[in-house]
Amino acid sequence: MEKQLQHSNARSFVHLHVHTEYSLLDGASRIGSLVKRAKELNMPAIAITDHGTMYGIVDFYKQAKKQGIKPIIGCEVYVAPRSRRERTMVEGEAYYHLVLLAETDEGYRNLIELVSRGNTEGFYYKPRVDKELLSQYSKGLICLSACIAGEIPSWLLKDNITVAEALVQEYIDIFGKDNFFLEIQDHGIPEQKKVNTLLIEMSRKFDVGLVATNDLHYINKQDAECHDVLLCIQMGKTVDDTARMKFFSDEFYLKDFDEMAQLFGAYPEALANTCRIAERCNVTLDFGNLYLPEFPVPEGLTANDYLEKLCRDQLKERYSEVTPEINDRLAFELGVIMKMDYSGYFLIVWDFINYARQQEIPVGPGRGSAAGSIVAYLLGITNIDPIAYGLLFERFLNPERVTMPDIDIDFCYVNRGKIIEYVSDRYGADRVAQIITFGTMAAKGAIRDVGRALNMPYGEVDRIAKMVPNELGITLRRALEISSDFRAAYENESAVGKLLDLAMAVEGLPRHASTHAAGLVISKEPLTHYVPLQNSAEGFLTTQYDKDKVEELGLLKMDLLGLRTLTVIGDTIKLVQKSRGIKIDIDHIPLDDPKVSAMLTNGDTAGVFQLESSGITTLVKDLRPECFADLIPLVALYRPGPLGSGMVEDFINGRHGKKTVTYVHPLLEPILCDTFGVILYQEQVMQIASVMAGFSLGQADLLRRAMGKKKHDVLDAQRENFLQGAGERGIERKMAGEIFDLMAHFADYGFNKSHSAAYALVAYQTAYLKANYPQEFMAALLSSVMGTNEKIGSYIETCRQMGIDVLPPDINASQSSFSVDGNGIRFGLAAVKNVGENAIQNMVVARDSNGKFESLVDLCTKVDMRLINKRVIESLIKCGAFDSLGAKRSQLLAVLERAIDMAAVRQRDKVSGQIGLFCEETLNDADEITLPDIPEIPKEQMLVLEKEITGFYVTGHPLDAYREKMNSFTPLIELVTGEYGDGKNIKVAGLIISAKRITTRNGGMMCFIALEDFTEQIEIVIFPKTFDKFNKILLPDTPVRVSGRLSMSEDKAKVIADDIQLLGDPQNLEVRLKISKVQESGDVFEKLKQTFRKFPGSSVVFLHLTDSRRVIKTEQQFWIRPTPEAIEALETIIGKGQVTIA
């Protein structure tokens, strides 16, 4: 029976064609404001019909219900001209528009199915359905013919009434006469007036309903400008671009009844039908049930039985002595889990983690509050003993607050896909999907987006964006409140006022959809029973509702995170087994290794999980950790709150006995002694409430939540409960009040100890591997970032500092990834440009099957030249991969063409059997090419080629001559990783990689240079005044030092240069050679003299005779220019690392 609409009368109108903010960068209607405005206009209902998706449905439904207005759920779908599977245009059209509204719950499910199938099966420019799908899923849906982009209006505009009428009949056949309406609109567009006349005639001819809509894209008429800016942001255009797509008028807003009646008063039925349709649409979304998948348990057991069995079976594996405390804890946790009916949940998680371990896929020791559960520990879901480290179950699953448990799991990021595949196979591909997430326009981003759309000068937009204070989650309105400079610019500069008004209008709107990094949903039935789906950019099935909406609808959401560090750990273990024959069990390493303690205390934290930044490295050095347990507080301490509160200093001083730790009450000592009197963890707040006031840990968790969220009404009641409970335990009311206030204060800073402990263990594991197996660890670390080039330069420099040689790629020694080669690390072939995975595999297989390559011709003969062509081999030669064969790179490049031709002849002869009168071995000897006697490529050019081919300098660095000088400048890696704030005055140095000169609007010349040091590359901006002073030295391959200020723009670091100088003329440097007793011979000195003469210059050469501790300053005739080539020549004589320059 149809529900009568409240307020429905002759003057009622309902908007049935509505685009919200979830018509991404096209709809400017915020859902809350949209519903509020409809309510203000006494509209009894309103629809949502976003383009091709259902992203906003749940928000819309809840907002409408909250504000007492009826939600009508719909979608403006795209219809393929023929089959949805055909990726072609027909009559110039790839798709048409069609509005579908859910009349019933079945209609809602059918709409979900249509939208999902359109996105997963019919995507071509847009997600498209077709008549086949519409016929199959038409039940419970009301169809409107849409705007002039609809199929029927499109044919009417082509003056083909015959086809248009045939389509009307087709849609009647699909939906039924009562469920199909012809839609008329009037935004002042001439084509609409033509179409409307014909649609009205067809309505009478076919006796189908007529309905008036306004295709609204924004709420108020004045929002048209904001909507236009949104379109520009979407298309990457500017508002003054006359060739861009633009709405015809400013009439696409939420009009009231009178405005709609003014347009369509001659057709009162078209207005009345909006209410009739609204009355018919009655859909209820269900938020009260759980739809957990059923885990297949062994026959004869329930989920509860099986969970308990698995836990009890593991007790003796996990604990050498099962104490009453352990048994009681297990019984308590199982009781809570079973009472909440979550046994199946734990079994599902245990199952795929168990699969990962069986497949030797690295799994993290835990994440978040789940590490506080002994059940999770016994099942192997976590690897931290909650009893040993004082972790609380109630922080994870509170028996006094029924919520879904939230177990987040880290996996090796390379193999995360295998876990998802397993889960999909286990429960059904139609029941498992990843989860969508929406990127929104944050404060600074909104300014930049709008500034680009308005075509404002970049520097002006950047200036305004940088005025926004760096406060987490700040809004532009908040920035106007707290920043006087920002507010002054807004009030006094008209262009800035317009920019910020528009930025505030779009701020917070969803900008794009992407896949959540971790979220996975598993359902009992096919997912389209509950949520609409689409394919991600990577081709994964993804929900159209975000993680919170998915959970609200009762579906099981898991967080499976891909953690690169776990891949590094797994790869290190494999490399150690291969190079040393040692099998490491990472779960049973010593947790108090002196090597680890020494390494961390020295600040050698590069590559150590969570401890790499310079800030936390300083904290590690101050803390001086001696074992794993000492790392647990680090994760909690290194956060803005504790760092700015004095907690860190109190903690460190307490640890080292520099401060006497006092406690407000003796009961606090056992709780706070490990943190030296500081309330560091959320669990400590809970324990204090429990011990001092008699709260159960469940009640204490509710108190902790209330403190964290500043729920004052709840806090007032809880405070009284606390004071009363403390009084019953003999604690004075005043002291109890002070302790409560102390807890409330530290609740702002308190961190989840379970998470700290779990991530501290990962940090310790990486530190252990680095300290004990440095080559293997660094090789795995380099491999983990090889595909992105991120941090490779920095890690190569770390290797150099650790005394580990990073060797160039080698055709006879390199694997695909970085590998251990003696005491060094060998570059992986996958790092070489133009060398694909297939070529690498073919080369390695040929090498393993037929022995090492002995020459260029030998390689060309043994490999498949269809996979390894001239370009591949040229790249390998240029980066030094053939150096071990003894030939010069210049020689091999000179004969490459001949070698390939010769190998091709040899391969053809072998295939045809025509090897003549000679055996193959004789032919091999005869076919070798005599290499020409030509000079080698100069060292500087070699390094440039290495950088070009691998992205890095491998056998040296153009800045090697300046290493000591470079130590006095800020490493670029620290600017990129956010160690310094915006506007900080800094001094950096490096090599100019590229220099781009541009002419400004005022006719001046400025320059953008890419500067690179040993660790990173950064952009230097040189404005005209500075450019005029220093333009002569702004050339590629020039070492320079730069003074300026750091500019953080869109989270990207740049330096605005004030002063640029040459880093130093190598001619004026001092060259020092260390010569051992054995090398003090005439032969060595003669070779040195010859080398000095080969590289004459003005840098003084000193000979350090190490045994006799004498230093000899050479005569001026032996002074040199210390180029990389000269240094290499000297090191060939006296040894690598024996030449220093200062």
Secondary structure, DSSP 8 states (H G I E B T S, - for coil): -----TT-STT---B-SB--TTSTTT----HHHHHHHHHHTT-SEEEE--BS--TTHHHHHHHHHHTT-EEEEEEEEEE-SS-TT--S-BTTBS-EEEEEEE-SHHHHHHHHHHHHHHHHH--SSS-EE-HHHHHHT-TTEEEE--STTBHHHHHHHTT-HHHHHHHHHHHHHHH-GGGEEEEE--SS-HHHHHHHHHHHHHHHHHT-EEEE---BSSSSGGGHHHHHHHHHHHHT--TT-TTS---S-S--S---HHHHHHHHTT-HHHHHHHHHHHHH-------S----------TT--HHHHHHHHHHHHHHHH-SS--HHHHHHHHHHHHHHHHTT-HHHHHHHHHHHHHHHHTT--B-S--GGGGG-HHHHHHTS--S-TTTTT--STTTS-TTS------EEEEETTTHHHHHHHHHHHH-GGGEEEEEEEEE--HHHHHHHHHHHTT--HHHHHHHHHHS---TT--HHHHHHH-HHHHHHHHH-HHHHHHHHHHHHHTT-EEEEEEEEEEEEE-SS-GGGT--EEE-TTS-EEEEEEHHHHHHTT-EEEEEEEEHHHHHHHHHHHHHHHHH-----GGGS-TT-HHHHHHHHTT--TTSTT--SHHHHHHHHHH---SGGGGHHHHHHSSHHHHHHTHHHHHHHHHTTSS----SSGGGHHHHGGGTT---BHHHHHHHHHHHH---HHHHHHHHHHHHTT-HHHHHHHHHHHHHHHHHTT--HHHHHHHHHHHHHHHTT-B-HHHHHHHHHHHHHHHHHHHH-HHHHHHHHHHHTTTT-TTHHHHHHHHHHTT--EE---TTT--SS-EEETTEEE--GGGSTT--HHHHHHHHHHHHHH----SHHHHHHHS-TTTS-HHHHHHHHHTTTTGGGS--HHHHHHHHHHHHHHHHHHHHHHHHT--TTS-HHHHHHHH-----------HHHHHHHHHHHHSS--S--TTGGGHHHHTTS--HHHHHTT-S-TT-EEEEEEEEEEEEEEE-TTS-EEEEEEEE-SS-EEEEEE-HHHHHHHGGG--TT-EEEEEEEEEEETTEEEEEEEEEEES--GGGSEEEEEE-TTT-SHHHHHHHHHHHHHSEEEEEEEEEETTTTEEEE--GGG-E---HHHHHHHHHHH-TT-EEE-
